[in-house]
Amino acid sequence: MKKLLKFLFITILILGVIQFIFNQNCHSKSLSEQVGEVLRNRIEAAGTPPNLKVGDEFIHASIMLPIFYERRIYEPAWSNNKGLLSVADELVKAIQQADREGLRSIDYHLSKIEALINDVRNNQNKHIKLNPRVLVDLDLLLTDAFLIYGSHLLAGRINPLTIDAEWFANRREADLAQVLQNALEQNQLNVYLHDTPSLELFKKIVRDFSSGCIRIEKPIDLAEYVLRGGPKWTRKDILAALAKGVEQTIRLPEPIPVHLLYWTAWATENGTIHFRNDIYDRDKPLLEALREEPPGL
């Protein structure tokens, strides 16, 4: 009997020590490390391709989402040790405006994301310790929303072949995992025709704040075209100059006129009418001018 009690005492003691060490390790890890660990376990346990859900919301980007997190070594994308990052709010704002692109915000977890963000922010304001699992749920939903929304912006929500097998459409493709990584960083790979003194605006997903900035789809092709009159600047020379990372001022062989159009409404050839926000507030004075009586002749 004494041996049994001794054995039980030693077993309980060992289990207590193990639990103590485990708790110490958990407390010694930062919030981001805890979120990253749960994130890795969640994705790896979901199979290949992963079958992931957050509540009743399915994660749809089953191929691209694991690639994105593997490249980041499972570092959370939308939070850090202090909590939720402001870039999450920027994505929510972009999704709320999905109807302007002919898409539906409900297709991108908007209600669930807004509810979780509200809970996290309330806890932060009350100085309540944040739950890593909740941050993981939010990270997965935000990443999935970005990847799916980006895919729909690039190639459309519906595959034309499902409507008509003979329908030809030039559907654009992109490595959206890399696009998201670039967007979360400082946009070092984005090229603009016009800079801004407010460089922090480049970090925002909604670009309306940085007026005058024009994104270029093919910057190397553009540089090659505008420098085509000079024998020095071949495509090889342009790439070599970019690799040096040194800013240069280059005079064009001949001036090139650039015309910028500001449209908040337009119609395409098929009769579809498009509307966009009047971010520069030019529509109102134009409308007032159109309503005025014509001057006397």
N, C-alpha and C positions, 0 to 999 in steps of 0.2 A: 504493500500500500504506500509506504514511504517513497519507494522508487517511482511509482506512478505519479505521485504528487510532485516529486522532484522533476520528473520528465515534463509534466504539464507546466510547471513553473518556468522551466528553461525555455520551453516552446513559446509560451506567452511572452517571455522576456525578449526572445529573438524577434518575434513578430512585431513587438513594440518598437524595437530598435530599427527594424526595416521600415516601419511606417513613419518613424521619426525622420529617417534619412530621406525617404520619399517626399515627405512634406517640406523638408529643408530644401531639397532640390527644386521643388515646385516654386517655393517662395524666392529662391535665388534667381530664377529665370525671369527675364523681362516680359512685359506683356506681349510684345511682338514675337518673342521666342515661343511663348505659350500658344499664341494664335497660329504661328507657323507650324508647330508640332501637331496641333489638332487638324490643321489644314492638310498636312501631308498624310496623316493617318486616314482622314476622311476620304481623300482622293484615291489613295492606294487600296483602301478596303472596298471601293466601289466597283472594282473590276475593270476590264478593258473591252470596249470603251466604258467609261464609268457610268453607272446608273445612280445619279445623284438627285436628291430632293431636299428642299428646304421647306419644311411644313408640307403643304400641298402643292408647292411650286416645283415643277421639274426643271432641272438644269439642261438646257438644250444644246449648248456648244460642247458636246461630249468629246469631240476630237481636239478642238483648238484650246479649250480651257485647260486640260492637263498639260499641254505643251507650254502654255503661258507660265504656269506655276513651276514646272520643271526648270524652265530657263531662269526663273527667279530664285531657285532653290527653296521654293515654298515660302518665300518672304511675303507677308500680307501686302496687298496692293493699295488698300483704301484706308488703312489705319497704321498708327505707329505706337510707340510707348505712351504717348499722351492721349491717345484715343483716335477718333474718327478724323480723317483729313478733309479739308475743304473741297478737294477735287471731287469728292463724292457728291457734294451739293451741286457742283457744276454739271456732273453727268445727269443728275436728277432733273435739273433745269432743261438740259438738252432733250431728254426723253419727254418731258412735259410738253415740248413744242414739236413732237413727232408728227402731229397732224399737218404741220406746214410742209412736210415732205411726203404727204399722202400716206402716212403710216399711223398706227394706233399705239398710243402710249401703254395701253393695257397689255400689249404683247411683250412688254419688257420688264415685268415684275414690279411695276411702278408702285402699286398700293402696298405691297409687302415691304419694299425697300423704304418707302416713306415711313411706314409704321416702325420698322426697326431703327431707322435713323432717329426718329422721335424718342424712342425708348432709350437709346444710347446717349443722346444729348441730355435727356432728363437726368439720367444717372450721373453724367459728368457734372451737370450743374449742381447736383446734390452731393457731389463728392463720394458717390457710391462706387465701389470697386467694379470695374467692367468685367463681364463674363467673356472669356476668350471664345467660347462656343457661339455666343451671339455675334461676335465680331467675325467669326468664320462664316456664319450664315450670311451675314451682310456682304462679306468679301466675295463669296461665291455668286450671290445674286447680282452684285454690281458688275463683276467681271463678265458674267453671262449676258447681262443686259447690254454691256458695251459691245461684246463680240457679235451678238445677234443683231443689234441695231445697226452696227457698222456694216454687217453683211447685207442687210436690207437696203441701206443707203447705197452701197456699191452696186448690187446686182438686182435689187427689187425683192419684194417679199414673196412673190409668186414666180415660180419657174414657168416661162411661157410655154414650154413643151408640155406642161400638164393641161394646157388649154388647147393648143394646136401643135401637133407633132412636127408640122412643117414651118412653124414660126421661127424665124431667125432673129436672134437678139445678141448684140455684142455685150455679154455679161462680164463686167470687170471683176478681176480677182486681186486679192492682196493678202499678205501675211498679217492678219488682223491681230495676232498675238504680239507681233513686233510693233504694229501700229499703236497698240495700247501701251506697250512698254515705253515707246517714244513719247506718247502723250503724257504719261505719268512723270517722265523726266523733264528736262528743260527744253524740249523741242530742238535739240542741237542739230538734227538732221533735216529740219524744215527750212525751206528757202523762201525768202520774201523779196518782192520788188521794192517794197517801201518799209523802212524800219520805223520804230516808235520809241520815244524816250521812256515810255512806261513798259519796260521789259517784262515786268511781272504779269502783264496781260497775256503774254504768249503762253503762259502756263495754263490758261483757262480753256476749257473745251469749247465754250461759246465764244466766238471770235468777234462779236459785234463791238465789244469794248475798244478793240484796237483798230480804230478807223483808218482806212487807207491801206491796210496790209492786204496783199494779194498773194495767195498761195499758188505755187507753180507745180504743175504735175510733172513736167520733164525739164528740170533746171539745166541739165547738161546740154540737152538738145537746143534749148533757148540760147544758152551761151554760145554754142557752136554757130547758130544761125546769125546772131547779131554781130559776131566777130568774123563772119565768113569772108569779108573783104580784105582781111589782113593775113598774109602768109604765115605769120608767126603762130597764130592761135588755131592749131588743129585740135581735134578732139583729144588726142594724146597729150598735147601741151596743156589743155584745160584741166584734164584729170591730174596731171603732174603738179600743176599750180595749186589745185585743191588739196592735194596730199601734203603740201608744205604747211598748210594752215596759216599762211601769212596774208593779211589783208592787202589788196592791191587796187589801185585806181587805173582803169584802162579806158583810153579814149577810143570811141568807136570810129571805124573808117568813114562812116557816113551817118548822119543823124537819122533816127528812126522815130516817126511820129507814133504816139501812143494815145488811143482814145478810150476813155473809161465811161461806161454807161451805168447809170443808177436807176434801176427799175424796181418798183415795188409791186407791179402787176404787169403781166404779159400773157399773150396767147400763142400757143404753138400752132403748127400747120394743121394739126388734126382737130383744132377747135378747143383744146383744153386750156382753161384759164388758170394761171398760177398767181398766188398772192404771197408777199413776204412782208415782214415788219418794216416800217418806215423808220429805220434807226437814226437817220439824220434829220428827221422832222421836216422834210421838204414837201410832203404831199399837201399839208394844210395850206401853206401860202400859195401853192400852185392852184389848188381848188378855189381859193378865194379870188385869185386873179382871173380864173376862168369864168367866175360868176359875175364879175364886174361888167358894167355896161361898156360897150366898145367906145373908144374916144371919138369925138366928132371929127369929121374930115372937112 
